């Protein structure tokens, strides 16, 4: 790794490249091609637009409980853009931007939150596991996937995320300890958005940083400004490159902030003030920061912004409409994707259902 990107996790240092006004450290800027920068920004805007639409659909009773991801777009887009074709993503429930960026359709993501598991069936050619809801358990899947890659001698990397609250789960310890012992090619990003539902960091752990937890597992650790998509990209790329070269796993703490509620069933006013939220949003919004960066680079302007916002709105509305017009899943699908081989007792339940329902 280039020495200019090395930050001492023991000292709690944080990799930061772009300021909120778009000013950036030219020595640390990685020189990402303009085309890639514009694609990255497009994914972040699409996600923010999707997020806003999803909340409206839920509030209108047209969709189930939804976990907003506004404020975490830079962490997710920056890391996914560092993936290569054969790498794999193992997402959690709030990683909407990572999935949109990887190529999963917004229609399918709407279907997931509308209760249709067909939306969770990842299309062929997209290297992602389905959305995982159980807090922290996706780390086990990522670690096992990466371990299997080692056994099969595949030169790939596996990227996964966990919230700050998830670091207190046993699955976090099990996964990271195993990853260190068996040197698995995985990158674990802690999306430290400030809250484990309503629990603040200082009530969650006494550690100064979450990144320093890497030390106890004997793996590489770093801390990054999660509102800075360029810094996230740099940290993730270095970590993924190391993983592919069999140099070991990396734990990245990405400092971000959850702008919305934990889910649409949560009331964040009970544990944070509107003033706190407004202050942070005005100073750290990752979408605004990246837009300002592109303007400083001379590759973005108001006309392009207006066009992108209109396009994003049209695409999101189209995806939502298609999802709502999708026929509801058949009841029998409730029994699918539970076991590889259908056990007798479950087959008996299916037969009973068909009998009492007249086979419909």
N, C-alpha and C positions, 0 to 999 in steps of 0.2 A: 504494500500500500504506500502511496506517495506520502512522505513525511508531513506534508502540509495539511493532510486530512486527519492525522493522528491526534486524538484527544484522550487525555488520561481519565479513565472512568473513576479511578480512585479519588480524583480531585473534583469530580462532579462537573467536568467541563462539558459544554454543549456545542455541537457543530451548528453554526449559523452562517448563512451566506447572504441572504436577501433580507433587507429591511422592509418595513411595511410600505414605505413610499416607493419601493422598487429599486432603491439604491442597492448595489451589490458589491461584494468584495471581489475585485477582478482577479486577485491571486488565487482565490478559492473556486471561482466560477469554472465549471468543468467544460464549458464550450459545447453544450448540447446543440445539435443542428436545429436551425429555425423550424424546419418542418416538424420535428419531434416536439419542440416546445409548444407549437400551435396545437398539435394533436393532444398533448397533455392538458393544455388549458381547456380545450373543447370537452374533454372527459370530465373535468372538474365542474364546468358550467352545466353540462348535461346532468350530472349527479345532483347538483344543488337544485336544479329545476325539477328533477324527479322527486327529490326529497320533499319539496314544497307541495307538489301534486299529491304525493302519497299521504301526507298529513291531511290535506283537504278531503281526500277520498275517505279516510278513516273517520274524520269528524262528521262527514255526511252519512256515515253508516254504510258506505259502499265497499269498505275494506276492513280487514281485521286489525288487531293491534300491530303497530309498526314502530321499529326502533330508528329514529332519525340519525343521520350521520353528518349533518352540516357541522362544519368546523374540523372535520377529520379527512377532508378530501385530499389535502396535500400529502398526508401520511400514506394514504392508499394509492393514489395515482403515481406518486413519486416512486414507490416501491415496485408496483406492477410494471412500470415502464423499464425497470432494471431487469426484469425477467427475460430469459431467452425462450425460443420456441418450444424446447423440450422440457422446460422447468414446469413445476406444478404449484398451484395455489390451493391452500386449505383455509377457506374463509370462516369467519364467525358471522353472527346474525347482523352486525352493524357494518359489515364491510361491503356496502352497496357500491361505493365508487370503485373498489378493486375489481368487483365482478363486472360492472359496466365497462371498465377500462379493458378487461381481459376479452370482452366480446360477448358476454351473456346478455341476451336481449332484455330490454326494460319491460316488455310484455311479460316475459317469463317471471321476472322479479315481482311484478305486480301480482301475478297469479299466485306466487308463494304466499304473499300476505293476504290474499283473498281466500286462502285455505285450500288451494288446488295444488297438490304435490307434483302435478305434471310440470309445473314451473320450475321445480327443483331437479328435473332430469337434465343434466348437463349435456348439451349437444356434442356429438362426435367431433373431435378436432379442437375442442376447448379443454385445456388441461387444468381442470378445477374439480375439487370434490364439491358435493352439495353444501348448502348453507347448514351450519351446525348451530343449534340453539343452546345446548347444555354448556354452561359457562366453563371454559377451560378444557373441555374434553377434546376440542379440535387439535390441541397440542399433542395429544397422544396419537391421533391419526397422522399428523404431520411427521412426528418422530418415527413412527412405524413405517410410513411411506419412504422416508429418507433412508432408514436402515435397510429396507428392501432394495433400494437403489444401490446401496453399497454392496449388498450380497450379489446382486445381478451385474455388478460392475458397470453401472450406468453413470455417465458423467452429467448428472442433472443436479438441480438444486430445488429445494422445497421451501416455499414462503408461507408463513402463517402469522396470524395476529392473535392478540389477547388483550383484554382491557386491564387497567391497573387493578381492578378488583379481582380479576382472574388469577393474579399472581399470588393470592392468598389461598388458592385451591390446591389440594393435594396433587391434582393432575399436572400442575405447573412444575412442582418439584420432581415428580416422577419423570416427566418428559425431559426436563433440562438435565437432570442427573444422568439419565440414560443416553441422552444426546452427547454429553461430554465423554462418558465412558466408551461409547462405541463410535465416537467421531463422525456422527451422521451429517450429511450435507444439507442442513436446514438453517433457515434464518427465522428467528422468532422476534416479531415486532410487538412491543408493549405499547398499545395506544393509550397513553396516559392522558386521559381527557379530564382529569381532575376529580371524578366522582365514580364510586362503585355504587350505582343507583343514587343513593343520597349520602353515602359515606365519603367524606373527603380523605385525601391522601394521608394527612397527618393522623387520622383515626384508623387508617388501613395498615400502616407500617411505620416502624420507627427508623427505618433505613433512610439515609439522606437522599438517596436516589434508588430507583428500581433497577437501573443499569448495573449497579454494583453487585447485584445478585449473581451476575455472571461469574464473579470471582469465586464464589463457593462451589461452582460446578466446573471450574477450571477451563472455561471457554472465553472467547473474545466478547467483550461488551463495549457498547458506546451509547452516547446520549445525543439526541438530535432535536433541533427545533422543528417540531412536527407541523408548524404552520408555514414552513419554508419548503416548498416542494423540491427545490433544487438541492437543498441540504439533505433531504430525505433520499432523493435519487442517488446522490453521491455515497451516502452511508450504505444504502441497500445494495447498490452495484458492487461496492467493495466486498460486502459480506457474501453476496451471491457468487461472486467470482471465486472467493476463497472456498466456498462450499463445493463448487464444481471441481476445484483442484484438490479436493479431499484434505483441505487444511483445517477443517473443523467447523462447527456451528458458531453462530453469532447471536447474541441477544442485544437488540436495539431498543432503547427506551425513546419513544417519540412523544415529545411534549406538545399536546394539542389541547383543545377545549371543546366540550360538547355543548353546542349552542342550543340544542333543543332538549326535550325531556329524555329520560332514560328510554321510555317508550311512550306511546300516545295514551297509556293508562296511568302515567306518572304526572305528578304536579310538582315541577321543580321550584315553584315559588315557596314551597315549604322548607327548602334547605339552601336557597341562594336568593339574593335580592335581584330585582330587575336592574338596579344600578350597576351591580357587579357584572351582569351579563352584557349590558350595553357598553360598559367601559372596555371590556375585553374584546367584544366584537368590533368596536371602533378602532382598536389598536392592533388586532392580530388576525382579522379575517383572511384565511389562506387564499381564497379566490380573488379577493381584491388585491392582495399582495402580489400574486402572480401576474395579474393584469397589469399592475404598475411596473413590474419587472419587464414585461413584454413591451410596454410603452417606452421605457428607458432604453431598451434594445433597438427601438425604432421599427418594430415589426407589428405594432398594434395601434389602433386608433378608435375613435368613437363610432365611425361608420362600420368598422368590422365588428365592434362590440354589439351594436344594434342588430346587425345581421345574424350574429351567433345567437343572441338571446331569442330572436324570433324563431330561428331554426330549432333551438332547443325546446322552446315551448310547443312548437308543432310536433316534433318527434315524441315528446313525452305525452302529449294529449292523444296522439295516434296510438301509442303503446297502451295507454290506459283504456281507450275505447275498445281496442282489440281484446284486451284482457277481460273487460266487462261483457263483451259479446261472445266470449268463449263458453261453450256449453259446460255446465257444472260436471264435475267428475262423477262417475258411476259409484254407487255405494260399494260395490265389490272391490273397488280399488283400495278400499280401506285395508284389505288383507294383503295387498301386494307390497313387495320390497321390505318384507319383515325378515324372511328367512330365504337362504339360497335354495333350499329344498323344503317344500311345504310339509310341515309335520301333520300327522294324522288328525290331531285334535283341532288344528286350524282348518283343515280341509272339512272336518265335520261341521264346523261353524259356517263355512261357506255353503255347504250343502243344505244346512238348516235354513240359512237365509234365503236361498233360492226356493226352497219349498214353501216357506211362509209368505214370500213375496210374489209367488207365482212365476218365478224365473226372471223377473224384470231386474 
